[in-house]
Amino acid sequence: MIQPPTLPAALPAIPAQAAANDARALRASAEAFEAVFLAEMLKAAGIGRAQEGFGGGAGEDTFASYFADIHARALVARGGIGLADQIERALLARQTEDRT
């Protein structure tokens, strides 16, 4: 009779690695949401609008909207305003509730 192979001892670590990947993905999602939120706030404040009197033409109008997005991403990369931290905590709490 053929015996099934025994599982290597390293396999139980795979769920821990998957959990770490999930945690990184959750953090990345929270930071992406914070960047979108900040970009919208910066746009509402007038950052990223084409400036009058500079004569940048069509190119300025086209790329001015990216200005707020770039600044928002830079803010998040430097720690942001704490929104990503709050979102991450809320999502982790929700995951814990769903598992119980």
C-alpha positions in Angstrom: 0.0 0.0 0.0 1.3 3.5 -0.9 1.7 5.9 2.1 0.8 9.6 1.6 3.8 11.9 2.0 4.3 13.6 5.3 4.0 17.4 5.3 7.2 19.3 6.0 7.4 21.3 9.2 7.7 24.6 7.3 4.1 24.6 6.1 2.4 25.9 9.3 4.3 29.2 8.7 2.5 29.8 5.5 -0.7 31.2 7.1 1.4 33.6 9.2 3.0 34.9 5.9 -0.4 35.2 4.3 -1.5 37.2 7.3 1.5 39.5 7.0 0.7 40.0 3.3 -2.9 40.8 4.2 -1.8 43.3 6.8 0.5 45.0 4.2 -2.3 45.1 1.7 -4.7 46.5 4.3 -2.2 49.3 5.2 -1.6 50.1 1.5 -5.4 50.4 1.0 -5.7 52.7 4.0 -2.9 54.9 2.8 -4.4 55.0 -0.7 -7.7 56.1 0.7 -6.0 58.8 2.8 -4.1 60.0 -0.3 -7.4 60.3 -2.3 -9.0 62.1 0.6 -6.1 64.6 1.0 -6.0 65.2 -2.8 -9.7 66.1 -2.8 -9.1 68.5 0.2 -6.2 70.1 -1.5 -8.2 70.5 -4.7 -11.0 72.1 -2.8 -8.4 74.5 -1.2 -7.3 75.5 -4.7 -4.0 73.6 -4.9 -3.6 72.1 -8.3 -5.6 74.8 -10.1 -3.9 76.5 -13.0 -2.6 79.8 -11.9 -3.7 82.9 -13.7 -1.1 85.1 -15.2 1.6 82.5 -15.6 0.7 81.7 -19.2 1.3 78.0 -19.1 -1.2 77.3 -21.8 -2.9 74.0 -22.4 -0.1 72.1 -20.8 -0.6 73.9 -17.5 -4.3 73.2 -17.5 -3.7 69.5 -18.4 -1.2 68.8 -15.6 -2.3 71.2 -12.9 -4.8 68.6 -11.6 -1.9 66.2 -11.0 -0.3 68.7 -8.6 -2.7 68.0 -5.7 -2.5 64.3 -6.2 1.3 64.3 -6.0 1.3 66.5 -2.9 -1.3 64.2 -1.3 0.8 61.1 -1.9 3.9 62.9 -0.6 2.0 63.9 2.6 0.9 60.3 3.1 4.5 59.0 2.5 5.6 61.3 5.3 3.0 60.1 7.8 -0.1 61.9 6.6 -2.7 63.2 9.0 -3.4 60.0 10.7 -6.4 59.0 8.7 -4.7 55.8 7.3 -4.0 54.8 10.9 -7.6 55.1 11.9 -8.9 53.3 8.8 -6.4 50.5 9.4 -7.5 50.1 13.0 -11.2 50.1 12.0 -10.6 47.5 9.3 -8.6 45.3 11.6 -11.3 45.4 14.2 -13.9 44.5 11.7 -11.8 41.5 10.5 -11.5 40.4 14.1 -15.3 40.6 14.5 -15.9 38.7 11.3 -13.7 35.9 12.4 -15.5 35.4 15.8 
